[in-house]
Amino acid sequence: MDSRELGGGATAPALDLDGRTLTYAELDRAVDHWIDRHPPGPRGYDASTLPVADALICICAAARLEVPVAVEDPAARPDRSAWPSEAFLLVATSGSTGRPRPLARTAASWYDSFPVFTEITRVTPHDHVLLTGPLHATMHLFGALHALWCGACVTDDPSRATAVHAVPSVLRELVPRAPRLRTAIVAGIAADPGALAAVRHLRVVEYYGASEVSLVAAREVPAPLRVLPSVQTRIRDGVLHVRSPYTVLGAPEWFCVGDIAELGADGELRVYGRGEAVINVGGTTVVAEDVERVLGGIDGVAVAAVIGSPHAVFGETVTAAVLLDGAEIDEVRLRARGLLTKEAMPRRWVPVREMPTTAAGKIARGRLKDLLV
């Protein structure tokens, strides 16, 4: 990425962040000024603690100089002593099931996917693309760099947004404050019925991927997920493996994503969730994310998360943590009984005041288990 790869016209808005507005010409100059004022150190740049606007300027400066740049969670930085010489972005996994792991990727591993992502999302230079989380969550960093590549404006102002990158729980809360929205780009976890109902007036694009392999499959709701043409997938022992040009440096040729999945005709992909989120109830497999989608669609439930709890007879049973929004837990339990199978029905219900999540907005299952033991 260099100044020629910033996609907007000179007078078009590029950044509307942190109370600052920069055109693409001003962004180009800001990158040059950044390089003059902040020469890179032996390890390149570190944008992890910068405000979003400065972080994006810093990332563009790193790309222009072809030096690495770290974009990591300052509160949970992964252990990293070295990285490949061709690395551009130093990022990390989301940490949804444990401590974030360090990753390194080339610029091409993301930028080569931008044309197909543009075709899927239909983001144009006329869009104001809203970010709803920190840049160290790779879905937001990917969304911001894609917007700049195609000439759109990256914003943190919901009232101006025409497109948004968000996880479903954030999307539901955002819609009333974003009257100009036309496109919702959903990632991180599959959209639950409640989230889809909240955005039924919008064009909804959902994509599936992982920090290590980037884009794998996408769909325009309600069509099924389909694997991208440049990506190969296969199932081994019920678990999805991916071979992709968008994979991080150092990954095996066939990367095990860790999700239980099925492949159908014409590249159709059905994902059931992480192996860690599978609960074995008396020999019946219950996928936590499936239960969460059902519970999340019940009126009065803001967010729901489920885990497996040890049981002397069944091996495991389902425990549900529920963040309520106007409903009583007994009412939610009664509604759930008519929607879930006997095995998937939670035996234990725990109302919570706050749901532990990663920076990307996904359920932090490791932390949730610690809270519920």
C-alpha positions as CSV (number, residue, x, y, z in Angstrom):
1,M,0.0,0.0,0.0
2,D,1.3,3.5,-0.9
3,S,-0.3,6.8,-1.9
4,R,-1.3,5.4,-5.2
5,E,-3.3,2.7,-3.4
6,L,-5.4,5.2,-1.5
7,G,-8.5,5.0,-3.6
8,G,-10.2,8.3,-3.2
9,G,-10.1,11.5,-5.2
10,A,-8.0,14.4,-3.8
11,T,-11.0,16.3,-2.4
12,A,-13.0,13.3,-1.3
13,P,-13.3,12.7,2.4
14,A,-11.0,9.9,3.7
15,L,-11.2,10.1,7.5
16,D,-13.9,11.4,9.7
17,L,-12.6,10.2,13.1
18,D,-11.7,11.5,16.5
19,G,-13.3,14.8,15.6
20,R,-10.9,15.2,12.6
21,T,-11.8,15.2,8.9
22,L,-9.2,14.6,6.2
23,T,-9.6,14.5,2.5
24,Y,-7.5,12.0,0.5
25,A,-5.1,14.7,-0.4
26,E,-4.8,15.7,3.3
27,L,-4.4,12.1,4.3
28,D,-1.6,11.7,1.7
29,R,0.2,14.7,3.2
30,A,-0.4,13.5,6.7
31,V,1.3,10.3,5.9
32,D,4.4,12.2,4.6
33,H,4.4,14.4,7.7
34,W,4.1,11.3,10.0
35,I,7.2,9.8,8.3
36,D,9.1,13.1,8.8
37,R,8.2,13.4,12.5
38,H,8.2,9.7,13.4
39,P,11.0,7.8,11.7
40,P,10.4,4.0,12.2
41,G,12.4,2.2,14.9
42,P,14.3,-1.1,14.4
43,R,11.0,-2.9,14.7
44,G,9.1,-0.6,12.4
45,Y,6.0,1.2,13.8
46,D,3.6,0.5,16.7
47,A,0.1,1.9,16.2
48,S,-1.5,-0.1,19.0
49,T,-2.0,2.8,21.5
50,L,-2.8,5.6,19.0
51,P,-6.2,7.2,18.4
52,V,-7.9,5.6,15.3
53,A,-7.1,8.4,12.9
54,D,-3.4,8.6,13.9
55,A,-3.2,4.8,13.8
56,L,-4.5,4.7,10.2
57,I,-2.0,7.4,9.2
58,C,0.8,5.4,10.9
59,I,-0.3,2.2,9.1
60,C,-0.2,4.0,5.8
61,A,3.2,5.4,6.6
62,A,4.5,1.8,7.4
63,A,3.1,0.6,4.0
64,R,4.8,3.5,2.2
65,L,8.1,2.7,3.8
66,E,7.6,-1.1,3.6
67,V,8.2,-1.6,7.3
68,P,6.2,-3.6,9.7
69,V,3.5,-2.1,12.0
70,A,2.0,-3.6,15.1
71,V,-1.7,-3.2,15.7
72,E,-2.3,-5.2,18.9
73,D,-4.5,-4.9,22.0
74,P,-2.3,-2.9,24.4
75,A,-4.1,-4.6,27.3
76,A,-3.4,-8.1,26.1
77,R,-0.4,-8.1,23.8
78,P,0.7,-11.5,22.5
79,D,4.3,-12.7,23.2
80,R,6.3,-11.8,20.1
81,S,10.1,-11.9,19.8
82,A,10.5,-12.0,16.0
83,W,8.6,-12.1,12.8
84,P,9.3,-12.9,9.1
85,S,11.2,-10.2,7.2
86,E,8.3,-9.8,4.7
87,A,5.8,-9.0,7.4
88,F,3.7,-5.8,7.1
89,L,0.9,-6.2,9.7
90,L,1.7,-7.6,13.2
91,V,-1.7,-8.5,14.6
92,A,-3.2,-11.2,16.8
93,T,-6.0,-13.6,17.2
94,S,-9.2,-12.4,18.9
95,G,-8.6,-14.3,22.1
96,S,-12.2,-15.7,22.2
97,T,-11.0,-19.0,23.6
98,G,-7.7,-18.0,25.3
99,R,-4.8,-15.5,25.2
100,P,-4.4,-13.8,21.8
101,R,-1.7,-15.4,19.6
102,P,0.7,-13.3,17.5
103,L,0.2,-13.3,13.8
104,A,2.1,-11.6,10.9
105,R,0.8,-11.0,7.4
106,T,2.0,-9.4,4.2
107,A,0.1,-6.4,2.7
108,A,-0.9,-8.6,-0.3
109,S,-2.6,-11.2,2.0
110,W,-5.3,-8.6,2.6
111,Y,-5.1,-6.3,-0.4
112,D,-5.3,-9.1,-2.9
113,S,-8.8,-9.9,-1.5
114,F,-10.1,-6.4,-1.7
115,P,-11.5,-6.6,-5.3
116,V,-13.6,-9.6,-4.4
117,F,-14.6,-8.1,-1.1
118,T,-15.7,-4.9,-2.9
119,E,-17.8,-7.0,-5.3
120,I,-19.5,-8.7,-2.3
121,T,-20.1,-5.7,-0.2
122,R,-20.6,-3.1,-3.0
123,V,-18.8,-0.4,-0.9
124,T,-18.1,2.5,-3.2
125,P,-16.2,5.8,-2.9
126,H,-19.5,7.5,-2.0
127,D,-19.9,5.5,1.2
128,H,-19.1,6.5,4.8
129,V,-18.0,3.3,6.4
130,L,-18.6,3.1,10.2
131,L,-16.2,1.3,12.4
132,T,-17.7,-0.1,15.6
133,G,-14.6,-1.5,17.4
134,P,-10.9,-1.0,17.9
135,L,-8.4,-1.5,15.1
136,H,-6.6,-4.3,16.9
137,A,-9.7,-6.4,16.2
138,T,-8.8,-7.5,12.7
139,M,-12.3,-7.3,11.3
140,H,-12.3,-3.6,12.0
141,L,-8.8,-3.0,10.7
142,F,-9.6,-5.0,7.6
143,G,-12.8,-2.9,7.1
144,A,-10.9,0.4,7.5
145,L,-8.1,-0.5,5.1
146,H,-10.6,-1.8,2.5
147,A,-12.6,1.4,2.7
148,L,-9.4,3.5,2.1
149,W,-8.4,1.2,-0.8
150,C,-11.7,1.7,-2.5
151,G,-12.0,5.4,-1.8
152,A,-14.7,5.5,0.8
153,C,-14.6,7.6,4.0
154,V,-13.8,5.9,7.3
155,T,-16.0,7.3,10.1
156,D,-16.9,6.9,13.7
157,D,-20.1,9.0,13.4
158,P,-23.2,6.7,13.1
159,S,-25.4,9.6,11.9
160,R,-23.2,9.8,8.7
161,A,-22.7,6.2,8.1
162,T,-24.0,4.5,4.9
163,A,-22.2,1.2,5.6
164,V,-21.0,-0.5,8.8
165,H,-18.8,-3.4,9.9
166,A,-20.2,-4.9,13.1
167,V,-20.9,-8.0,15.1
168,P,-24.6,-8.7,15.5
169,S,-25.0,-7.5,19.1
170,V,-23.5,-4.1,18.2
171,L,-25.5,-3.9,15.1
172,R,-28.8,-4.2,16.9
173,E,-28.0,-1.3,19.2
174,L,-26.6,0.8,16.4
175,V,-29.4,0.9,13.9
176,P,-31.6,3.5,15.6
177,R,-28.6,6.0,15.6
178,A,-27.7,5.4,11.9
179,P,-30.5,6.7,9.7
180,R,-28.5,6.7,6.5
181,L,-27.3,3.1,6.7
182,R,-27.8,1.1,3.5
183,T,-25.4,-1.8,4.0
184,A,-24.6,-3.8,7.1
185,I,-21.4,-6.0,6.9
186,V,-21.6,-8.7,9.6
187,A,-18.7,-10.8,10.8
188,G,-17.3,-12.4,13.9
189,I,-20.3,-14.6,14.7
190,A,-23.3,-15.4,12.6
191,A,-26.3,-13.0,12.9
192,D,-29.0,-14.1,15.2
193,P,-32.7,-13.7,14.3
194,G,-33.0,-10.6,16.5
195,A,-30.2,-8.9,14.8
196,L,-31.5,-9.7,11.3
197,A,-34.9,-8.4,12.3
198,A,-33.4,-5.1,13.4
199,V,-31.7,-4.6,10.0
200,R,-34.4,-6.1,7.7
201,H,-34.6,-2.8,5.8
202,L,-30.9,-2.9,5.0
203,R,-28.8,-5.0,2.6
204,V,-27.0,-7.4,4.9
205,V,-23.7,-9.0,3.9
206,E,-22.3,-11.7,6.1
207,Y,-18.8,-13.1,5.8
208,Y,-17.0,-15.9,7.5
209,G,-13.3,-16.0,8.1
210,A,-10.6,-16.2,10.8
211,S,-7.7,-14.0,11.8
212,E,-5.3,-16.6,10.4
213,V,-6.9,-17.0,6.9
214,S,-8.9,-13.8,6.4
215,L,-11.9,-14.2,4.1
216,V,-13.2,-17.7,3.5
217,A,-16.9,-17.4,2.5
218,A,-19.6,-14.8,2.2
219,R,-23.2,-14.3,1.4
220,E,-25.9,-11.7,1.0
221,V,-28.6,-12.6,3.4
222,P,-30.7,-14.8,3.0
223,A,-28.5,-16.7,0.5
224,P,-26.2,-19.4,2.0
225,L,-22.6,-18.9,2.7
226,R,-20.4,-19.8,-0.3
227,V,-16.6,-20.2,-0.4
228,L,-14.7,-17.6,-2.3
229,P,-13.4,-18.7,-5.7
230,S,-9.7,-18.2,-4.7
231,V,-10.1,-20.3,-1.5
232,Q,-10.0,-24.1,-1.1
233,T,-11.7,-25.9,1.7
234,R,-12.0,-29.4,3.0
235,I,-13.4,-31.2,6.0
236,R,-11.3,-33.5,8.1
237,D,-12.8,-35.3,11.1
238,G,-15.7,-32.8,10.9
239,V,-13.5,-29.8,11.2
240,L,-12.9,-27.1,8.5
241,H,-9.4,-26.8,6.9
242,V,-8.6,-23.9,4.5
243,R,-5.9,-23.3,1.8
244,S,-5.9,-19.7,0.8
245,P,-3.7,-16.9,-0.7
246,Y,-4.9,-14.7,2.2
247,T,-3.3,-16.8,5.0
248,V,-0.9,-15.3,7.5
249,L,2.8,-15.9,7.3
250,G,4.1,-19.2,8.7
251,A,0.8,-21.0,8.6
252,P,0.6,-24.5,7.2
253,E,-0.6,-24.9,3.6
254,W,-3.9,-26.4,4.9
255,F,-4.9,-24.4,8.0
256,C,-7.2,-26.0,10.5
257,V,-9.7,-23.2,11.4
258,G,-11.1,-25.2,14.3
259,D,-14.8,-24.8,13.3
260,I,-17.1,-27.8,12.9
261,A,-18.5,-27.4,9.3
262,E,-20.1,-29.1,6.3
263,L,-19.5,-28.4,2.6
264,G,-22.4,-28.6,0.2
265,A,-22.9,-28.2,-3.5
266,D,-21.5,-25.2,-5.4
267,G,-19.2,-24.1,-2.6
268,E,-21.9,-23.8,0.0
269,L,-20.5,-23.8,3.5
270,R,-22.3,-24.4,6.8
271,V,-20.4,-23.5,9.9
272,Y,-21.5,-24.9,13.3
273,G,-19.0,-23.3,15.6
274,R,-15.7,-23.8,17.2
275,G,-14.8,-27.2,18.6
276,E,-14.4,-25.6,22.0
277,A,-18.0,-24.4,21.7
278,V,-19.4,-27.9,21.1
279,I,-21.2,-29.4,24.1
280,N,-21.7,-33.2,24.3
281,V,-25.0,-33.8,26.2
282,G,-25.5,-37.5,26.7
283,G,-23.9,-38.3,23.3
284,T,-25.8,-35.6,21.5
285,T,-23.8,-32.8,20.0
286,V,-25.1,-29.3,20.9
287,V,-23.4,-26.4,19.1
288,A,-23.2,-23.4,21.5
289,E,-23.5,-20.8,18.7
290,D,-26.7,-22.4,17.5
291,V,-28.3,-22.1,20.9
292,E,-27.0,-18.6,21.3
293,R,-28.7,-17.6,18.0
294,V,-32.0,-18.9,19.2
295,L,-31.8,-17.3,22.6
296,G,-30.6,-14.0,21.0
297,G,-33.8,-13.9,18.9
298,I,-36.1,-13.9,22.0
299,D,-37.6,-10.5,22.8
300,G,-36.0,-9.1,25.9
301,V,-32.7,-10.8,25.4
302,A,-29.8,-8.5,24.6
303,V,-27.0,-11.1,24.4
304,A,-26.9,-14.8,25.3
305,A,-23.9,-17.1,25.6
306,V,-23.8,-20.8,26.5
307,I,-21.1,-23.2,27.7
308,G,-21.0,-26.8,28.7
309,S,-21.0,-27.7,32.4
310,P,-19.9,-31.1,33.7
311,H,-22.6,-33.5,34.6
312,A,-22.3,-36.9,36.4
313,V,-24.8,-38.7,34.1
314,F,-24.9,-36.8,30.8
315,G,-21.2,-35.8,30.7
316,E,-22.2,-32.2,30.0
317,T,-25.3,-30.0,30.2
318,V,-25.9,-26.5,28.8
319,T,-25.5,-23.4,31.0
320,A,-26.8,-20.1,29.6
321,A,-25.6,-16.7,30.6
322,V,-28.1,-14.1,29.6
323,L,-27.9,-10.3,29.4
324,L,-31.6,-9.2,29.7
325,D,-33.2,-6.2,28.2
326,G,-36.7,-5.9,29.5
327,A,-37.6,-9.5,30.1
328,E,-37.5,-11.8,33.2
329,I,-35.4,-14.9,33.2
330,D,-38.4,-17.1,33.8
331,E,-40.1,-15.7,30.7
332,V,-37.0,-16.3,28.6
333,R,-36.8,-19.9,29.9
334,L,-40.4,-20.5,29.0
335,R,-40.0,-19.2,25.5
336,A,-36.8,-21.2,25.0
337,R,-38.5,-24.4,25.9
338,G,-40.6,-24.1,22.8
339,L,-37.7,-23.4,20.5
340,L,-34.9,-25.7,21.6
341,T,-34.5,-29.5,21.7
342,K,-34.4,-31.2,25.1
343,E,-30.6,-31.6,24.9
344,A,-30.0,-28.0,23.8
345,M,-32.3,-26.6,26.5
346,P,-30.1,-24.9,29.2
347,R,-30.3,-26.6,32.6
348,R,-28.8,-23.6,34.4
349,W,-29.6,-20.0,33.7
350,V,-27.5,-17.1,34.9
351,P,-28.5,-13.5,34.4
352,V,-25.5,-11.3,34.0
353,R,-25.0,-7.5,34.0
354,E,-22.2,-7.6,31.5
355,M,-21.2,-10.2,28.9
356,P,-17.4,-10.9,28.6
357,T,-16.4,-10.2,25.0
358,T,-13.3,-9.8,22.9
359,A,-12.4,-6.5,21.3
360,A,-14.1,-7.8,18.2
361,G,-17.3,-8.3,20.1
362,K,-17.3,-12.1,20.1
363,I,-18.0,-14.0,23.3
364,A,-14.9,-14.6,25.3
365,R,-15.7,-18.2,26.3
366,G,-12.6,-18.7,28.4
367,R,-13.5,-15.7,30.6
368,L,-17.2,-16.7,30.6
369,K,-16.3,-20.2,32.0
370,D,-14.2,-18.6,34.7
371,L,-17.2,-16.4,35.7
372,L,-19.7,-19.3,35.7
373,V,-17.7,-22.0,37.5
